[in-house]
Amino acid sequence: MKKLLLLTAILMAGGTIQAQVRNHVAIPDLDDYLTLKCDFHMHSVFSDGLVWPTVRVDEAIREGLDVIAITEHIEVLRHKDDITASHNRAFDIAAKYAKGTDILVLKGSEITKGMPPGHFNAIFLDDCDALETQDPMDAFAATVEQGGFIFWNHPGWDSQQPDTTLWMPEHTEIYDRGFMQGIEVVNFHSYYPEAHQWAIDRNLTMFGNSDIHHPMQTDFDFARGEHRPMTLVFATEKTPAAIREALDERRTAVWFEDKLIGQEEILREIFEKSVDTINVRKTATRIYITLKNNSDLPFHLVKREQGNPLAYFRQYTIQPHRQHVITIKKTQESTSGRLKYEVTNLLVAPGKGLYCETDI
């Protein structure tokens, strides 16, 4: 009875006992790296969000994430009449609550300025309060002094760039001074092809984040299979140092809706590790390939050649967690050939999917 009363008291006091089902996100690890599911941009009541920081940890557990950063606005404190605290407070609460869970919480803030230059996230901070400056360059410098990592948030946000998405002279100065190391190619429900191309051209680390303010289920319909955008980080281990090394080396990809966005070699390895060839059976006129997709990702294939001795799909989708039999017709006397296709939802550049060739 005493044990029961003690447990009840702990729960009533808001203890960190969490009985939640953790969703498993089935995206394979790479040969040399773990695939960490991350969201580096979200808010709580300590800036302009609508939830307590512990809720962000609970959401991350349920959705199968590994790493989060609650990046409160430095300049936007919507609840300041009710909450007055250090800019470090949201992290302190979330990090304490996350102890004993699978969630790693990083300390960060959002430097929130008008356009130009716009909004930037700073992560791997020691002291968020040091970023409270009038001049954004001073905030960037304070971040670098702490060894922080800076990326440009929602560069195509229509509230700041209503007509077109532009890289401005101010962004060149920030970039040239080493104050911009990454960029969001996806924010919330938006993909920015311009930012995707800038990441390629300027060797910026690609991010895709939720920028969530409401409870997560308010903006994403999990019953219909929706998920928040995530930054996939390919790290040697799940530690802040290893994650930072991966970001510095640009080993990320963005999972957005049914798309993966990233570098060609990373997307190719994910595709090859997701889909197993179970069997290849050949007859006089047909070839039957049995495949199994072990991941949560669909793969949309489009044929990219004409005149092949093998006649095969114009379009085909390999559905998640399904076994498929692809039928190929021989149009000439041949026992083998090569399939040439593009995986259109694995974006290696804006409008360009992953090109593949498969010998049969």
SULSUL-V770639 format. One record per backbone hydrogen bond with DSSP energy under -1.0 kcal/mol. NH is the residue of the N-H (numbers start at 1). CO is the residue of the C=O. If there is no record, write none. Layout:
nh: {NH | NH}
co: {CO | CO}
This chain:
nh: {5 | 6 | 7 | 8 | 9 | 10 | 11 | 12 | 13 | 14 | 15 | 23 | 27 | 30 | 34 | 36 | 38 | 39 | 43 | 45 | 47 | 49 | 50 | 55 | 58 | 59 | 60 | 61 | 62 | 63 | 64 | 65 | 66 | 67 | 68 | 69 | 71 | 74 | 78 | 80 | 82 | 83 | 89 | 92 | 93 | 94 | 95 | 96 | 97 | 98 | 101 | 104 | 106 | 109 | 110 | 111 | 113 | 118 | 120 | 121 | 122 | 123 | 124 | 125 | 131 | 132 | 133 | 139 | 140 | 141 | 142 | 143 | 144 | 145 | 147 | 148 | 149 | 151 | 152 | 153 | 157 | 160 | 161 | 172 | 173 | 174 | 175 | 176 | 177 | 178 | 179 | 181 | 182 | 183 | 184 | 185 | 186 | 187 | 188 | 190 | 192 | 196 | 197 | 198 | 199 | 200 | 201 | 202 | 204 | 205 | 207 | 209 | 211 | 218 | 219 | 220 | 222 | 224 | 225 | 226 | 230 | 231 | 232 | 233 | 234 | 235 | 239 | 243 | 244 | 245 | 246 | 247 | 248 | 249 | 250 | 251 | 252 | 253 | 254 | 255 | 256 | 259 | 260 | 261 | 262 | 267 | 268 | 269 | 270 | 271 | 272 | 273 | 274 | 275 | 276 | 278 | 279 | 281 | 283 | 287 | 288 | 289 | 290 | 291 | 292 | 293 | 294 | 296 | 299 | 301 | 302 | 303 | 304 | 311 | 316 | 318 | 322 | 324 | 326 | 328 | 329 | 330 | 331 | 334 | 339 | 341 | 342 | 343 | 344 | 344 | 346 | 347 | 348 | 349 | 352 | 354 | 356 | 358 | 360}
co: {1 | 2 | 3 | 4 | 5 | 6 | 7 | 8 | 9 | 11 | 10 | 62 | 25 | 33 | 235 | 233 | 231 | 67 | 212 | 51 | 44 | 44 | 213 | 52 | 54 | 55 | 56 | 57 | 58 | 59 | 61 | 60 | 37 | 37 | 104 | 39 | 42 | 110 | 47 | 77 | 79 | 79 | 86 | 88 | 89 | 90 | 91 | 92 | 93 | 94 | 98 | 66 | 68 | 122 | 72 | 120 | 118 | 114 | 111 | 151 | 109 | 149 | 107 | 107 | 128 | 129 | 131 | 135 | 136 | 137 | 138 | 139 | 140 | 141 | 144 | 143 | 123 | 121 | 182 | 119 | 154 | 157 | 157 | 168 | 169 | 170 | 171 | 172 | 173 | 175 | 174 | 150 | 150 | 205 | 152 | 207 | 207 | 190 | 209 | 187 | 185 | 192 | 193 | 194 | 195 | 196 | 197 | 198 | 199 | 181 | 183 | 186 | 41 | 215 | 216 | 216 | 220 | 221 | 222 | 221 | 255 | 38 | 253 | 36 | 251 | 34 | 237 | 239 | 240 | 241 | 242 | 243 | 244 | 245 | 247 | 246 | 250 | 232 | 261 | 230 | 259 | 256 | 345 | 254 | 347 | 263 | 264 | 265 | 266 | 267 | 268 | 269 | 270 | 271 | 292 | 290 | 290 | 288 | 286 | 328 | 281 | 326 | 279 | 324 | 276 | 322 | 274 | 26 | 318 | 316 | 342 | 314 | 340 | 329 | 301 | 299 | 319 | 291 | 289 | 287 | 311 | 285 | 309 | 332 | 358 | 356 | 302 | 354 | 300 | 342 | 343 | 260 | 352 | 352 | 349 | 343 | 341 | 339 | 337}
